[in-house]
Amino acid sequence: MNPVRDEIFWGAGDLAHVKVLVGRLLVAALLGAFVGFEREEENKPAGVRTHMLVAIGSALFVLAPVLAGIELANLARVIQGLTIGIGFLGGGVIIKREGQNQIMGLTTAATIWLTAAIGMAVGLGALWAAVCVVCLAWIVLYGIGRLEKRAARNKIHPD
């Protein structure tokens, strides 16, 4: 055993540790891509790559402390910091159009926030919860989105 290498690459020698880490990060990336895909199709500023990175980062923020054996109270502080911090990233995509009383980017900001929550759930091992949330997000983004577009068309061109 090389103590310097073991200190730098903590856990890399434990195959079970590596499998958990890589597996959860890949699942987080995949689930983030599913949410980001809809934003990409709508030509929004935060698409697939952004949502994947948010999910991976969020998963790592909680996974690394969990694998290191952090206490629950300390993990709660990590989650609180992540939840607050991601709001700043989401806030960056919100735009108020002058003179039009219109705010753009709220749905994209919400998907970034949601993707962070999905990543946290995956990092903590709540994979089914994360998958269920992605399914619900698709229903909201695609299903409700189509209903909204149809309603807007009917306002412009009533039958």
PENORKA-V933897 format. One record per pair of residues at least 6 apart in sequence whose ideal C-beta (glycine too) atoms are under 6 Angstrom apart, sorted by the first residue. I is the first residue (numbers start at 1). GAP is how many residues later the second one is. If there is no record, write none. Layout:
i = <I & I>
gap = <GAP & GAP>
This chain:
i = <11 & 24 & 24 & 24 & 24 & 25 & 25 & 27 & 28 & 28 & 28 & 28 & 28 & 29 & 29 & 31 & 31 & 31 & 31 & 32 & 32 & 32 & 32 & 33 & 33 & 34 & 35 & 35 & 35 & 35 & 36 & 36 & 36 & 37 & 38 & 39 & 39 & 39 & 39 & 40 & 40 & 44 & 45 & 46 & 46 & 46 & 51 & 54 & 54 & 54 & 55 & 55 & 55 & 58 & 58 & 58 & 59 & 59 & 59 & 61 & 62 & 62 & 62 & 63 & 65 & 65 & 86 & 86 & 89 & 90 & 90 & 90 & 93 & 93 & 93 & 94 & 94 & 95 & 95 & 96 & 118 & 118 & 121 & 121 & 122>
gap = <6 & 35 & 39 & 98 & 99 & 31 & 34 & 95 & 27 & 28 & 31 & 91 & 94 & 23 & 27 & 24 & 87 & 99 & 103 & 19 & 20 & 23 & 83 & 15 & 19 & 100 & 16 & 76 & 80 & 102 & 11 & 12 & 15 & 11 & 103 & 7 & 8 & 69 & 72 & 7 & 8 & 64 & 48 & 47 & 62 & 66 & 64 & 58 & 61 & 62 & 60 & 63 & 64 & 58 & 61 & 62 & 60 & 63 & 64 & 21 & 58 & 61 & 62 & 60 & 10 & 13 & 27 & 30 & 23 & 19 & 22 & 23 & 12 & 15 & 16 & 11 & 15 & 9 & 10 & 7 & 12 & 15 & 8 & 9 & 8>
